[in-house]
Amino acid sequence: MKLLYPLNTRPPLGLTLLLALQHMLASIGGIVAMPLIVGTSIGLPNSDVVTLINASLLASGIATIIQCLGLGPIGIRLPVVMGSSFAFLGIAIVIGKEGGVSSIMGAALVGSLVVIAASFYMHKVRALFPTVVSGVAVTLIGLTILPVAMDWIGDAPVASPEFASLPKLFLALISLAIVVAVSAYGRNTLAAAAIVIGLAGGYLIALALEMVDWQQISEAHWFARPEPFKYGFSLSLGAIVSMSLVYLVVIAEATGDFIALGNNCHINVSGHDLKRGVLADGLGSTLAAILTAMPLASFSQNVGIVGLTGVASRYVVATTGGLLIMASLLPKFAALTVTIPKPVIGGVGLVMFGMIAYTGIRMLVKASDTKRNALVVCVGLAAGLAVTFEPRLVQHLPDEMATFFHSGIATGTITTVLLNLVLPKPPSGEDAD
């Protein structure tokens, strides 16, 4: 796919803001949802939940800008959106119920040092990710997060009769159809804004159907200020170890995101690039803990936006970081974006996540077509999808191992890396039938 705006180009200011808003709308729901769920799950008062949300938006914005523009040896300089990662959701709730927010922040702070240390070995990690391995990892990223879009479309507990009701399905399908139509028939700038047009179109339909909840806007304050160190840090060895294990899983997922993003930007991501990106991941999570935010990771859905729209400009996504910072300081602005109904985001998400899977499949097509590589791909994909479809497969593993293998992305990637190392390679140029 030809890029409309390559990596180092700067679109006109007005268009940059529109395209940046597109990335923000795709990510802000996830950024806000993580601290919201954790805060309510551990029984925090509403004022403290708002503090966590504002801090997460601020940390996400700063980390996004650093990833995109770089700061010396920090930042991969690709259009990466950083945000509060759902990979940490379960462990953050467990730690928070036992030791409160201070325990979450302490474990996140120390755990982020593991990521920083690991970043200096990413040149060796990159050697473990030839096309056949990275293709499996990227494909799994797209396929395993599709259920997230389905949950957004359902917008209710699965057992509820309101799950995926006809109005919600209609809203999701209309939003999806708008994105597809604009991408297929629009030209240049119009096609590049397909996501935000789909979100806007779905939002207008939702307004007509009275499916927009304005309460969040009326309840939000006009201004907010950062409150670093608000809860302090308490250290628990068990919490630190558990959080650090999740950070290792996130490193594997981030590696797949970065390689997929490089592929969409038409550049080869080197081990040195991975080092800078993972270092920014780690330092971003350090900053997040200081600001009282949830740990950060790269957002896969924004990788899909780059692939779908052909807009690879890192300056566009750096502007997204600025919008996230603004949202953290102006809660009513953030609340407005969060009023977009989940079925609208879900319908658009199907396209974004499908595009990520397509990127991975395209990478697999480029891999050598041998029996050996076919076996590596088949087993890796099967392992990752098996754990995704039936998480109870790993319920009897020790907790330390289960932390890794609960993630279909991590399971499939680890399996593929090991098979690629163990299985003998055929002589150069030899294809098996």
N, C-alpha and C positions, 0 to 999 in steps of 0.2 A: 504494500500500500504506500502510495506517494504521500510524503508528509506535507501538510499545508503550511505549518510553521515548524521548521526544524529546531533542534535543541537550543541553539544559541541565538535564535532570532527574537526580536521584540515586536509583537503586533502593536498596532495603534492603541493608544491609552484606553479609549472607550471599549474597544473589542477585548483588550486584555482584562478589563474589569468584568465584562460579561462572561468570558471564558473562565476566569478565576472563580466567579460566583458559581459556575457550573460544578467545579470541583468541590467547592465548599458545601453546596447543597447535597452532594453525593456523600459527603463524609461527616457532616455535623451531627446527623442523627446518631451515628455510632459513637462519636466522641462524647456526646451528652448522655447517651444511654448507659454507658459503662459506669460512670460515677453515680448516676441516678439509681441504678439497680443495686450497686454495692451499698450506697448510703442508706437506702430504704431497707435493705435486707438486714443490716446490722443495727437498725433502730435509731439512726441519727435524726435529730430534729430537722425540719425543712430548711432552716437557715444554714445549717452545716452542709446539707446536701447541695444547696446553691453554691456554697463556697467551693466544694469539690468540683462542681460543673464549671464554674468560672475559671478555676485554676487549670483544669484540664484543657479548656479552650485556649488559654494563654500559653501553656507549655506546648501544646500542639502547634500553635502558630509560630512560636519562636523556633521550634525544632524543624518545622517545614521550611522556613526561610533558610536555616543553616544547611539543610540537606540540598536545597536547590541552588543556592548561591555559593556555598562553601565558606569556611572560615579557616584559612590556613590549611592544615592537613585534615580538617574535619569537614564532612559532608561529601556525598557522592556526586553532587552537581548534576543530578537528573531530576525530572519533575516528580518528586516524591512528596506525597502528603502523609504527614505523621499524625497519629491520633491515639487515644486511649484504646488499648487492645483488649478484645474480649478473651484472648488467650489467658489473661490473668483473672478473669471474672470469678471462677470457682475458688481459687486459692485465696484471692483477696477477701472474699466473703468469710471463708473459714478462719483466716487470720484475724479479720476484723471482729468477728463474734467472740474470739478468745481474748484478744488484746486491744481492741479498739483501733481507731484510725492511726494512732501513733505507731502501733505495731506493723500495720500495712506499710506506712511510710519508711519505717526503719528497715524492713525486709526488702522493700523496693530499692532503697538507697544502696544497701550493701549488694543486692543482687545485680544492680546496674554496673557495679565494678567488675563483675564476671564478664559482662558484655564488652566492656572497655578492654579488659585483658585479652579476651578472645579475638578482638579486632586485629591485633598484631600478628595473628596467625592466619588471616583470611587468604593470604597468597597461597598457603598450603591447602586451605579448604577449597579454593577455586579449582585446583587440580582434580578434586574429587567430583567436579561438576562438568564433565563433557556434555555435548549436546543431548546424548541419549538420557543422561541423568537429569539435567536441568529441564528437558522437555517433559519428563514425567512429573517433576516437582511443580512446574508451572501449570500443567494440565490439571493436577490435583487441586491446586489453589482455586482454579476456576470451578471445578466440579464440586468440591467439598463445601464451598461457601454458597452454592445455589440454594440449600435449605434456608439460609438466612433470608434470601429474597422471598422464598415461599412463606416464611413466618411473617414477613412484613405484609405480604398480600393477605394472609389469613387474619392478621391484626386481632387475635384473640387466642386464648388457650385452645389447643387442638380438640379437646373434648367438648368445647363449648359449641352450641348450635350457631353462634355468631361467627365461628371461624370460616373465613372465605365465603361469606354470604354473597348473594348475587350482586348487590351494589358494589361490594369490595372487588369482586372479580371483574365487574364491568369497568371500574375505575382503573384497575391494574392493566387490563387489556387495552383500554383507550390510551393510557400513558405509553405503553409498549408500542402500540401502533403508530403513535405520533413520532416516537424516536426512530422507528424503522422507516417511516415515510420520509422524514426529513433527511435521514442519512442516505437513503436510496435516491431521492429525487432532488434534494437540495444541492446547491453548489457552493464551494469554497466556504465563506463565512457562515452561511446558513447551515450547511452540513456540520461545520465545526461546533455549532451551538446546539446540536441535536438533543443532548441530554437536558440542558436547561430549558429548551423549548418543550420537551416532553414533560418535564416537571411542572412548568408553567401551565401547559395545556391541561394536565391532569388536575392541577390545583383549581383552575377555573371550573372544571366539571364538578369537582368536589364542592366548591362554593355553591354551585347551582343545586346540588343534591343535599346541601346543608350538612356536609360531612366534615366541616372544618371547626375545630374547637378553639375559640378565641380566649379561653380562660387563662392559658399560660401567659399570654401577652399582658393581660390586665394585672396579673399577679407579679410580673417581673418588675424589678426596680429599673430606674433609668440609668443609673451609674453604679459601677462596682470597682473596687480597688483590690490589687493583689494582697494576699495575706500569707506571705511565706512563713514557714516554721510555726504555723498556727497551733498544730497539735504536737509538735516536737517529735522525737524519735525514740521508740523503745525497741530493744534488740532481743530477739528470741532465736536461738540456734535452729530450732525446728522450722520456724517461719522463714528464716533466711535460706535454709537449704531448699525448702519447697519452692520458694519464689525463684531461687537461682536456677532450679531445674526447668521452670517454665521459661525463663529467659533463654536457656539453651535451645528450647523448642522454637522460640521466636527468632533466634538467629538463623535457624534452618529455613523458616518461612520467609524471613527478610531476604535471604540469599536468592530464593526463588523469585521473589518480587523484583529484586534489583536486576536479575538476569532477564526476566520477562520485559521489564521496562526498557532495558538496553536494547532488546530485540525490537520493541515497538519504536524506539528512537533511532533505529538503524545504526547502532554502535555496539562494539564488543566490550562487555564489562570485564575488566581485568581483576586480578587478585588485589592490586593496589586500590582500584575503585571500590571493591568490596570492603577493604580495610577502612577506607574513609567513611563509607556508608554505615557500616556496623559501629564504628567509633561514634558517629553522630547519633546513632540509635541509643548507645549506652549513655553518652553524655546527656542526651535528651531526657532519658529516664531519670538520671541524676538530678537534672534541673526540675523535672516534674515532681520528684519527691520533696525537693526543697520548697517548691511552690504549693505543696499539698495537692498534687494531682495524681491521677492513676498512671501506671507505667505506660510507656509509649511504644508503638511499632508502626511500620509502614502500612498503609491502607491499600489492600488489593484492588478495591473497586476503582480507585483512581488510575491504576494501571490499565484497566479496561477502557476507561474514558480516553486515554491517550491512543490506544489501539483503534478505537471506534471513530474518533474525530480527526485523527491525523495531526493534532496539535501537540507537539512535543516540547514546546518552549518552556524552559525551566523558569523563565521570568513570569509566565502566566501563573504557575503554581506557587512561586514565591509570593505573588500578589494574593493568592489564596491564604497563605500564612498571615499576611497583613490583615485580611478580612477576619480570620479567626481571632487574632489579637483584638481587633475592634469589637468583635462579638463578646469577648471576655470582659471588656470594659463597659459595654453597652448591652446589658442583659435583655432589654426589650427587642433589640435587633436579633439576638440569638433566638429568643422566644418566637419571633415571627417565622424564622426559617424552620423551627421545630414544629410549627403548625401544619406543615405539609403532611397530609395523611399517609400513613405507612403503606397502604396499597399502591399509592402513586409511586413511592420510592421503590417498592417491590417490583412493579411492572418494569420500571426503568432498570432496576438492578438485574433482572433476568438478562437483559441485553449486555450490561457491563460485565457480569460474571461469565456469560457465554463467550464474550470476546476474549477474556483471559484464557479460558479453556481452548479456544481456537488458536491463540498465540502458542500455547504449549503443543497442540497437535501439529501446528506448522513447523515447530522446532523438531518434533519427532520425525516428520517426513524428511527433514534434512539429514537425519542420522543415517548411518550406513544400513542398508536393508539386508541384514544377515540374520540367520537363525538365532545367533547368540544375542544380538541386540533386541530381536523380537521377544525373546524369552525374558530379558531384563525388563523390557517395557511392560509386558503382560503381567509378570509377577509383581512388579512395583505398583502398577495401577490397581491390580486386584487387592493387594495388601492394604493400600491406602483407602480404597472404597469399602473394603470389608469392615474396617474399623469405623468408618463414617456411617455406614448403614446399620451396624450392630455394635455399638460401643461396649456392650456387655462381654464381648469376646476377651477383653483384657481385665475383667473384674477380679480375677484371681491372681493376677501378677502382683508382686510387691509394689507398694505405693510409689517407690522411686522409679520403677520401670513403667508403671501405668501412666505416670505423668507424661512420659515421652509418647507412649503409644495410644493415648486417648485422642491425639491429633492425627487425622487421616493423612494430612500433609507430611507430618514428621515420620509417621510409620512408612508411608510409601517412599519417601525420600531416603530414609535410612536403608530400607530394603533394597532400593535401586543402587545406592552407592555400594553396598556390600556385594551385591551380585556382580556389579561392574568390575569390582576389584578381584573377585574370586574366579569368575568364569574365564576360561582361557580365550584370548582374542585370536580370531582367524588370521592367517597370513594377509598382509596388506593387499587390498584389491580383490580378495577372494570373497565371493558371495555364496552363501549356502542356499540351496533350493528350498 
